[in-house]
């Protein structure tokens, strides 16, 4: 009787410790967000206002949407470098569907999201079936998406001037009397759905399992190749949604936008406690990481820090986040 219970206790204890570490990382990230917010509030009298808070939330939408999808990929131990230019391509495709092909708004939106899923599907097949390393496969997709965005748009923005309903997806106010853009509500709803899928469904369980030990997952009878494809395709849906959100915010599909967003999204995921080696992460942590990046960007702009130095500071934040992840891995 004793021998059969001991593993269960050990497993329970290990699971408790892992969960506790995950909560601690989220708390540390949240504490960092509070410290950054407090610093900028003291440094500038224009920072601690409701309008600035709304601006920060609004600027978090695109990075946060990309980061949520990327969280699933990184938990599996993978990476996706194509999300930035992929978002630009999806924005262009929304213009092609809605403006050039004159599809109804709803159909155009669904088609754009599914196009992002198609990009993720291609990445998943390249990684799971062709056995191309995720870094190389998604790097190739990044270049393909960048080129296609320019080709399909004739290297010119596609404007949604005749589709006022499109821009309202981002900049409109669904709640009367509350100055909160619809884009923020979209991010909240998407985050809740993603959080439930990651923690309460088979998709989430297999995502964690693959990242924790891919070989053991395969030996347990799970079709790892199939689920990797599904996970990358699912993450691609968020690329399509981010393409809609950024083009709705700008009122146009800009084919040259997107570069650099992949780094900010990946940084948000890592800052939020998701391990680059896989097996650990959460949507809540990712949102906190995205808010940290948005707060930094907005605070540095208010303090009139030159763009070059903003990039330097963000790069240092990414280095610290990755190094922290390495230290966490050594402790584990």
PLY file of the C-alpha trace (Angstrom):
ply
format ascii 1.0
element vertex 332
property float x
property float y
property float z
element edge 331
property int vertex1
property int vertex2
end_header
0.00 0.00 0.00
2.85 2.37 0.91
4.68 1.84 -2.37
1.61 2.63 -4.45
0.83 5.85 -2.59
4.33 7.33 -2.59
4.45 8.19 -6.32
1.04 9.81 -6.08
2.21 11.98 -3.20
5.40 12.86 -5.05
3.44 13.70 -8.16
0.99 15.81 -6.18
3.82 17.63 -4.43
5.65 18.26 -7.70
2.49 19.58 -9.32
1.85 21.86 -6.34
5.40 23.26 -6.48
5.14 23.86 -10.25
1.80 25.63 -9.85
3.18 27.71 -6.97
6.18 28.77 -9.09
3.87 29.73 -11.92
1.77 31.90 -9.58
4.92 33.48 -8.15
6.15 34.39 -11.65
2.81 36.01 -12.45
2.94 37.97 -9.19
6.49 39.12 -9.92
5.49 40.22 -13.42
2.47 42.06 -12.02
4.64 43.70 -9.36
7.02 44.83 -12.12
4.07 46.35 -13.99
3.03 48.29 -10.87
6.58 49.56 -10.32
6.90 50.70 -13.95
3.50 52.39 -13.82
4.41 54.12 -10.55
7.76 55.29 -11.95
6.21 56.93 -15.00
3.41 58.41 -12.87
6.02 60.16 -10.73
8.22 61.10 -13.70
5.40 62.73 -15.67
2.22 64.47 -14.47
0.53 63.49 -17.75
0.89 59.74 -17.23
-1.42 58.91 -14.33
-4.72 59.74 -16.05
-7.72 57.75 -17.21
-7.10 58.76 -20.82
-3.52 57.49 -20.64
-4.71 54.25 -19.07
-7.11 53.76 -21.99
-4.32 54.53 -24.46
-2.11 51.88 -22.84
-4.90 49.30 -23.03
-5.60 50.26 -26.63
-1.95 49.91 -27.62
-1.83 46.52 -25.88
-4.49 45.02 -28.16
-2.33 44.10 -31.16
0.70 42.92 -29.16
-1.56 41.09 -26.71
-3.52 39.31 -29.45
-0.33 38.13 -31.15
1.18 37.14 -27.80
-1.84 35.05 -26.79
-1.53 32.87 -29.88
2.25 32.71 -29.50
1.84 31.49 -25.92
0.42 28.18 -27.19
3.33 27.78 -29.61
6.05 28.58 -27.06
4.52 26.28 -24.43
5.06 23.42 -26.91
8.73 24.39 -27.06
8.35 26.03 -30.49
8.67 29.55 -31.81
6.95 31.64 -34.48
8.88 34.47 -36.10
6.26 35.04 -38.79
3.57 36.63 -36.62
4.59 40.23 -37.37
4.71 40.10 -41.16
1.93 37.51 -41.06
-0.24 40.08 -39.33
0.57 42.60 -42.08
-0.35 40.03 -44.73
-3.65 39.27 -42.97
-4.37 43.00 -42.81
-3.80 43.20 -46.56
-6.01 40.15 -47.10
-8.80 41.85 -45.14
-8.50 44.72 -47.62
-8.54 42.31 -50.54
-11.61 40.48 -49.21
-13.64 43.51 -48.12
-12.51 46.32 -50.42
-11.29 44.69 -53.62
-13.57 41.66 -53.72
-16.44 43.55 -52.05
-17.36 40.70 -49.73
-19.83 41.39 -46.90
-18.08 42.64 -43.77
-18.78 39.54 -41.67
-17.59 37.13 -44.35
-14.48 39.22 -44.94
-13.62 39.16 -41.23
-14.05 35.40 -40.97
-12.03 34.87 -44.15
-9.19 36.99 -42.74
-9.05 35.07 -39.48
-9.11 31.76 -41.36
-6.33 33.00 -43.64
-4.21 33.50 -40.52
-5.10 29.96 -39.50
-3.95 28.77 -42.93
-0.57 30.40 -42.38
-0.30 28.64 -39.03
-1.32 25.37 -40.68
1.51 25.70 -43.20
3.96 26.39 -40.38
2.67 23.38 -38.46
3.02 21.03 -41.43
6.54 22.28 -42.14
7.54 21.73 -38.51
5.66 18.55 -37.60
5.68 16.67 -40.93
8.71 17.97 -42.78
10.71 18.20 -39.53
12.02 21.67 -40.30
13.16 23.44 -37.11
10.53 25.99 -35.96
13.04 28.85 -36.17
13.80 28.14 -39.84
10.24 27.27 -40.88
8.73 30.40 -39.40
11.63 32.56 -40.59
10.84 31.41 -44.13
7.14 32.17 -43.58
8.09 35.60 -42.27
9.86 36.41 -45.55
7.06 34.91 -47.65
4.41 36.91 -45.78
6.42 40.11 -46.10
6.72 39.66 -49.87
3.10 38.61 -50.43
1.80 41.59 -48.46
3.63 43.92 -50.85
2.63 41.97 -53.96
-1.08 41.67 -53.14
-1.36 45.34 -52.20
0.79 46.65 -55.06
3.02 48.10 -52.32
0.31 50.61 -51.42
-2.11 50.91 -48.48
-5.66 49.62 -48.92
-8.13 52.06 -47.34
-11.46 51.15 -45.72
-13.03 54.54 -46.42
-16.27 52.98 -47.67
-16.49 50.57 -44.73
-17.04 52.66 -41.57
-18.20 49.54 -39.75
-14.74 48.05 -40.17
-12.94 50.79 -38.23
-15.59 50.67 -35.49
-14.41 47.15 -34.69
-11.38 48.79 -33.13
-12.16 52.43 -32.39
-15.90 52.29 -31.72
-17.47 52.26 -28.26
-19.85 49.38 -27.65
-20.58 50.38 -24.05
-22.53 53.68 -23.92
-20.99 56.35 -21.73
-17.72 54.48 -21.27
-14.67 55.66 -23.19
-13.30 52.19 -23.82
-12.53 51.21 -27.42
-14.08 48.03 -28.78
-10.59 46.70 -29.46
-9.96 46.39 -25.71
-13.20 44.43 -25.28
-12.13 42.13 -28.12
-8.81 41.48 -26.40
-10.53 40.70 -23.09
-12.97 38.24 -24.71
-10.21 36.56 -26.74
-8.01 36.25 -23.64
-10.82 34.61 -21.66
-11.51 32.13 -24.45
-7.82 31.33 -24.86
-7.40 30.94 -21.11
-10.26 28.46 -20.91
-8.93 26.48 -23.89
-5.44 26.35 -22.39
-6.50 25.26 -18.92
-9.75 23.35 -19.40
-9.56 21.47 -22.71
-7.69 18.69 -24.46
-5.95 21.27 -26.63
-4.41 22.88 -23.56
-3.45 19.60 -21.91
-1.67 18.36 -25.02
0.00 21.76 -25.49
1.57 21.50 -22.04
2.33 17.79 -22.48
4.19 18.28 -25.76
6.24 21.09 -24.29
7.05 19.21 -21.10
8.17 15.98 -22.74
7.39 15.42 -26.40
8.83 11.90 -26.49
6.84 10.73 -23.49
3.72 12.31 -24.97
4.22 10.34 -28.18
4.86 7.11 -26.27
1.58 7.59 -24.39
-0.28 7.22 -27.68
-0.90 10.87 -28.51
-0.38 11.84 -32.15
2.14 14.61 -31.54
2.44 15.55 -35.22
-1.30 16.07 -35.57
-1.55 18.16 -32.41
1.45 20.31 -33.34
-0.26 21.13 -36.62
-3.49 21.92 -34.77
-1.69 24.15 -32.25
0.17 26.15 -34.92
-3.03 26.50 -36.96
-4.91 27.64 -33.87
-2.20 30.19 -33.07
-2.48 31.42 -36.66
-6.07 32.46 -36.02
-4.74 35.10 -33.65
-2.45 36.42 -36.39
-5.52 36.91 -38.58
-7.39 38.62 -35.75
-4.41 40.90 -35.04
-4.35 41.83 -38.74
-7.98 42.92 -38.45
-7.38 44.89 -35.26
-4.38 46.84 -36.54
-5.95 47.65 -39.92
-9.24 48.64 -38.25
-7.32 50.93 -35.91
-5.43 52.59 -38.79
-8.40 52.60 -41.16
-6.16 51.00 -43.78
-4.14 47.87 -44.49
-0.47 48.88 -44.45
1.64 46.20 -46.21
4.90 47.41 -44.69
3.73 47.29 -41.07
4.37 44.33 -38.82
8.15 44.15 -38.62
9.23 44.09 -34.98
5.87 43.02 -33.62
7.06 39.43 -33.41
9.83 40.44 -30.99
7.48 42.41 -28.78
4.92 39.59 -28.74
7.53 36.95 -27.89
8.97 39.26 -25.23
5.49 39.68 -23.71
5.09 35.91 -23.53
8.47 35.39 -21.86
8.09 38.34 -19.47
4.76 36.82 -18.43
6.47 33.64 -17.26
6.15 31.29 -20.23
9.30 29.20 -20.59
11.12 29.24 -23.93
12.00 25.59 -23.32
8.29 24.73 -23.19
5.92 23.12 -20.73
5.02 26.20 -18.70
3.01 29.37 -19.32
-0.32 31.13 -18.90
-2.56 33.61 -20.69
-2.78 35.84 -17.61
1.00 36.09 -17.47
1.16 36.88 -21.18
-1.35 39.72 -20.80
0.70 41.16 -17.94
3.80 40.95 -20.14
2.00 42.74 -22.99
0.86 45.47 -20.59
4.44 45.91 -19.36
5.68 46.47 -22.91
2.83 48.88 -23.74
3.39 50.80 -20.51
7.10 51.09 -21.26
6.44 52.29 -24.81
3.87 54.88 -23.71
5.88 56.08 -20.73
9.06 56.53 -22.76
7.11 58.46 -25.40
5.63 60.81 -22.81
9.12 61.45 -21.43
10.23 62.31 -24.99
12.85 59.56 -25.07
14.14 59.27 -28.67
12.89 56.25 -30.63
16.41 54.86 -30.90
16.76 54.73 -27.12
13.28 53.25 -26.77
14.47 50.36 -28.93
17.61 50.01 -26.80
15.57 49.88 -23.58
13.10 47.36 -25.04
16.02 45.21 -26.20
17.47 45.24 -22.70
14.09 44.23 -21.27
13.98 41.27 -23.67
17.51 40.22 -22.64
16.57 40.36 -18.96
13.39 38.35 -19.62
15.26 35.63 -21.51
18.02 35.47 -18.90
15.41 35.17 -16.17
13.87 32.27 -18.08
17.29 30.59 -18.22
17.69 30.98 -14.46
14.21 29.51 -13.91
15.14 26.54 -16.05
18.33 25.92 -14.06
16.41 26.04 -10.77
13.86 23.55 -12.12
0 1
1 2
2 3
3 4
4 5
5 6
6 7
7 8
8 9
9 10
10 11
11 12
12 13
13 14
14 15
15 16
16 17
17 18
18 19
19 20
20 21
21 22
22 23
23 24
24 25
25 26
26 27
27 28
28 29
29 30
30 31
31 32
32 33
33 34
34 35
35 36
36 37
37 38
38 39
39 40
40 41
41 42
42 43
43 44
44 45
45 46
46 47
47 48
48 49
49 50
50 51
51 52
52 53
53 54
54 55
55 56
56 57
57 58
58 59
59 60
60 61
61 62
62 63
63 64
64 65
65 66
66 67
67 68
68 69
69 70
70 71
71 72
72 73
73 74
74 75
75 76
76 77
77 78
78 79
79 80
80 81
81 82
82 83
83 84
84 85
85 86
86 87
87 88
88 89
89 90
90 91
91 92
92 93
93 94
94 95
95 96
96 97
97 98
98 99
99 100
100 101
101 102
102 103
103 104
104 105
105 106
106 107
107 108
108 109
109 110
110 111
111 112
112 113
113 114
114 115
115 116
116 117
117 118
118 119
119 120
120 121
121 122
122 123
123 124
124 125
125 126
126 127
127 128
128 129
129 130
130 131
131 132
132 133
133 134
134 135
135 136
136 137
137 138
138 139
139 140
140 141
141 142
142 143
143 144
144 145
145 146
146 147
147 148
148 149
149 150
150 151
151 152
152 153
153 154
154 155
155 156
156 157
157 158
158 159
159 160
160 161
161 162
162 163
163 164
164 165
165 166
166 167
167 168
168 169
169 170
170 171
171 172
172 173
173 174
174 175
175 176
176 177
177 178
178 179
179 180
180 181
181 182
182 183
183 184
184 185
185 186
186 187
187 188
188 189
189 190
190 191
191 192
192 193
193 194
194 195
195 196
196 197
197 198
198 199
199 200
200 201
201 202
202 203
203 204
204 205
205 206
206 207
207 208
208 209
209 210
210 211
211 212
212 213
213 214
214 215
215 216
216 217
217 218
218 219
219 220
220 221
221 222
222 223
223 224
224 225
225 226
226 227
227 228
228 229
229 230
230 231
231 232
232 233
233 234
234 235
235 236
236 237
237 238
238 239
239 240
240 241
241 242
242 243
243 244
244 245
245 246
246 247
247 248
248 249
249 250
250 251
251 252
252 253
253 254
254 255
255 256
256 257
257 258
258 259
259 260
260 261
261 262
262 263
263 264
264 265
265 266
266 267
267 268
268 269
269 270
270 271
271 272
272 273
273 274
274 275
275 276
276 277
277 278
278 279
279 280
280 281
281 282
282 283
283 284
284 285
285 286
286 287
287 288
288 289
289 290
290 291
291 292
292 293
293 294
294 295
295 296
296 297
297 298
298 299
299 300
300 301
301 302
302 303
303 304
304 305
305 306
306 307
307 308
308 309
309 310
310 311
311 312
312 313
313 314
314 315
315 316
316 317
317 318
318 319
319 320
320 321
321 322
322 323
323 324
324 325
325 326
326 327
327 328
328 329
329 330
330 331
